[in-house]
């Protein structure tokens, strides 16, 4: 059996559940911030988004590519406000990211067609869903 130290209390892991050796309540959930804590992304978001657009035939001027990072941050905040918890039960996480990515390009000032939006989104979603952009910090 392995032991886990959490909040200065001693917990022991059994095959069935975590329980306290001091009579406390058992742990039901452990959560952690993945991005920036366990996993970091290699490169800059504007590099990934700009390259995805280029591969899909969408040419962006340098000033638009440079502003993608700032626009992504704004799109992320807006999407989080309109659909908290990555869509929760209202929309899928993939649709949440589709809205965020498409909004990022809108804020940059691009006028992508529906098919261009989908191609660029699919490329970005696939890339960030792979190990290609990840650096593990543990």
C-alpha positions in Angstrom: 0.0 0.0 0.0 1.1 3.5 -0.8 0.7 6.5 1.5 -0.2 10.0 0.5 0.5 13.2 2.5 -2.3 15.7 1.9 -3.0 18.9 3.9 -0.8 17.7 6.8 -3.1 14.7 7.4 -1.9 11.2 6.7 -4.0 9.1 4.3 -3.4 5.5 3.3 -4.4 4.2 -0.1 -6.2 0.9 0.0 -7.4 -1.0 -3.1 -10.9 0.3 -2.6 -10.6 3.8 -1.3 -8.5 6.4 0.5 -9.1 6.6 4.3 -7.6 8.5 7.1 -5.4 6.9 9.7 -6.6 9.6 12.2 -10.3 9.0 11.9 -10.9 11.8 9.4 -13.2 11.7 6.4 -12.0 9.8 3.3 -10.9 11.8 0.3 -13.5 12.0 -2.5 -11.8 14.2 -5.0 -8.3 15.4 -5.8 -8.0 18.1 -8.4 -5.1 20.0 -9.8 -4.4 22.6 -12.4 -3.0 20.7 -15.4 -1.9 23.5 -17.7 1.2 25.2 -16.4 1.5 22.8 -13.4 1.7 19.3 -14.9 1.9 20.2 -18.6 3.3 23.2 -20.4 2.9 24.0 -24.1 5.9 24.4 -26.2 6.2 27.5 -28.3 3.8 30.4 -28.5 0.1 30.2 -29.3 0.5 32.7 -32.2 3.1 30.3 -33.8 0.7 27.3 -33.5 -2.4 29.2 -34.7 -0.5 31.1 -37.5 1.0 27.9 -38.8 -2.3 26.1 -38.7 -3.9 28.9 -40.7 -1.0 28.9 -43.2 -1.2 25.1 -43.7 -5.0 25.5 -44.4 -4.3 28.2 -47.0 -5.1 31.2 -44.9 -2.4 33.8 -45.1 -2.3 36.3 -42.2 -0.2 39.4 -42.2 2.6 39.6 -39.5 0.7 42.1 -37.3 -2.3 39.7 -37.1 -0.1 36.7 -36.3 1.6 38.8 -33.5 -1.8 39.7 -32.0 -3.2 36.1 -31.8 -1.9 35.5 -28.3 -3.7 38.6 -26.9 -6.8 37.8 -28.9 -6.8 34.2 -27.7 -6.7 35.3 -24.1 -9.7 37.5 -24.7 -11.6 34.8 -26.6 -10.8 32.3 -23.8 -12.2 34.7 -21.2 -15.3 35.4 -23.2 -16.0 31.7 -23.9 -15.4 30.9 -20.3 -18.0 33.5 -19.3 -20.6 32.4 -21.9 -20.0 28.7 -21.3 -18.3 28.0 -17.9 -16.5 24.8 -17.2 -15.7 24.1 -20.8 -19.4 23.9 -21.7 -20.3 21.8 -18.8 -23.4 19.9 -20.0 -24.6 22.6 -22.4 -22.1 22.0 -25.2 -19.2 19.5 -25.7 -15.7 20.5 -24.8 -14.8 20.2 -28.5 -17.5 22.7 -29.4 -16.3 25.0 -26.5 -12.8 25.0 -28.1 -14.3 25.5 -31.6 -16.0 28.7 -30.3 -12.8 29.9 -28.6 -10.5 29.3 -31.6 -13.0 30.8 -34.0 -13.5 33.8 -31.8 -9.7 34.2 -31.5 -9.5 34.6 -35.3 -12.4 37.0 -35.3 -10.7 39.2 -32.8 -7.5 39.1 -34.9 -9.6 40.6 -37.7 -9.7 37.7 -40.1 -12.7 36.9 -42.2 -12.6 33.2 -42.5 -15.3 31.2 -44.4 -17.1 28.5 -42.6 -15.0 25.8 -44.3 -11.8 27.7 -43.5 -12.9 28.0 -39.8 -13.5 24.3 -39.6 -10.2 23.3 -41.3 -8.2 25.7 -39.1 -10.0 24.6 -36.0 -9.6 20.9 -36.7 -5.8 21.3 -37.3 -5.4 23.3 -34.1 -7.6 21.0 -32.0 -5.7 17.9 -33.3 -2.3 19.5 -32.6 -3.1 20.5 -29.1 -4.8 17.1 -28.5 -1.5 15.4 -29.4 1.9 15.3 -27.6 3.3 17.6 -30.3 2.8 20.8 -28.2 3.3 19.3 -24.7 6.2 19.5 -22.3 5.6 17.5 -19.1 6.8 19.4 -16.0 6.8 16.5 -13.5 
